[in-house]
Amino acid sequence: MAPSRAQRSSRSSRARRVRPRRRSAFSALAIAVLGVLLPGTAYLVARRTRLGVTLVVASLALYGGAAYLGLEKRDAVISWALNPSLLLWMIAGLGAIALAWIVVLVTSYKMLRPLTVGPVPRLVGSMVIGVVCFAMTVGTASGAQTLMAQRSLVKKVFAGGESRSMTRPTVSGNKNLWDQIPRLNVLLLGADDGDGRQGTRTDSVMVASIDTKTGNTSLISLTRNFMRMPFPADSPLHKIYPTGFWDPSIDPSKEQSEFYLDAMYRNIPKQHPGILGPSDNEGADILKVSVGEALGLKIHYYVQVDLAGFAQLVEALGGITVNINYPVPVGGSDDDKVPPSRYLQPGPNKHLMGTDALWFARGRYRVPTADLARQARQRCAVKALVERATPQNVLTNFEAVAAAGEKLVRTDIPQKLLGDFVSLGERVKTAKISNIDLDKKKNFPNGRNPNYAGMREIVAQALNPKPATPHTPATTKPTTRPSTAAQPRTTPKPAADDLTSACAYNPGPPG
């Protein structure tokens, strides 16, 4: 008897349901796992067309959107990554996407797996799917941990809306930041509160003056034993120290270590608390005002790094590479007549890890022209650190870098401006970094009474060179024929020196 139409339809329906299962357990496993790369493709193989097409389209949209943001909206992505609230949403979104991916993987394998399969292939398949799910979970957890570290770093280091600082510039959120600040001046402080010290001294004081259009950066170092640091006439500190930070009742020929530049951070807030108004870091605000007056610059922001913790940051980045031109002492004290434990030996392209990098930047035991030599090495250390902090290197060691940054760095740069600063940092990395020599022989032979007016003139000429004055010919004819002998020419020494040359390997004692 011939089968009825209903029976033929039933058999055909069963054949269609079974056909997708007519594949080996291995091929089903391979298709499911490879389908992770483009979720939804395994559903299409399993003939779940609507669901498969929906997932494939959604996956392609997700990939395309990520590529578009990375290539065309990079500044926006950076801004999002520096916003603590958005970072929380990113962490939640990352978890949701990972969960959806795991569900797609597991259900894809269940659809594709043959209906009849032995216990061994079933066990192997389950183990492989479990391993892939575990790897996806670990990857998601690692990503979430990195985002949490980023959020913690931003919240703890960078100033939020509630931050108090009377010395920060007021900028409009409706205009491009760098149109408002064509030249950015950042005070870099190396703070030392090591053993034997009561309070914090800023042994390293440097200004980074950055052309925000090109990224070209000039570094200006101030010597730690400068006295009579000035204050602007409209500052309340000028009323207290009209002739600078020193004590006129003490013999001017005597050193006044408690009135050195490196003592201002600790002593002035202690003696005159709140003199500049509300502040999260009075010492840094006072130095911004005074250093700006000394150099003739408006200091916009500060970045303070704990010198002892500098070693931890260098370790997190995998070390720095510098040229060492003369033996640099590790430890030691001239005042206490304690010799160093060892010396960093001269050589080109020396790779220094944390402790050695720290002493390269701060060692000065019996080094000729100790403070100036140390300043020069500190500039080279900054240059080496900038070169080392590539995006790839920072991302590879991000958690260690973030952990170091939380403990070691203070700044008044607002969170809302971080995206602009990161974009500027990319320009700085590929631009020229130079040094402005303040001329010790002329302007501060011993530091007791530095010539700040002379320093301001050097800085102004270096940052905004004046065009040469054209020669005006004489109105009367000379009575004698001018000599045809070659006249000597004087070429003024430029105030700004390229750090690439200054930090090159050139063995010999510091000048």
Protein Blocks (a to p, Z undefined) as FASTA:
>chain_A
ZZdfklmmmmmmmmmmmmmmmccfklmmmmmmmmmmmghjlmmmnopmklmmmmmmmmmm
mmmmmmmmmmmmmmmmmmmmmgmklmmmmmmmmmmmmmmmmmmmmmmmmmmpcfbdcfkl
mmmmmmmmmmmmmmmmmmmmmmmmmmmmmmmmmmmmpccfkbccfkbccddfkbcfklmm
mbacdddddddfbehiacjddfbccdddddfknopacdddddfkbghiacdfkbmklmmm
mnopadfkbcfkbccfklgfklmmmmmmmmmghklopafblmlmmmmmmmmmmnopacfb
dcdddfklmmmmmmmnopaadddfbdcdeejjfklopacfbdcdedehiacdfklmmmmm
mgcghiahkllmmmmmmmmmmmmmmmmmgfklmmmmmmmmmmmmmmmpccfbdfklmmmm
mmmmmmmmmmccddddehlmlmomnopaccfklmmmmmmmmmmccddddddddfbdcfbd
cdfbdcdddddddfbdcfklmmmccedddZZ
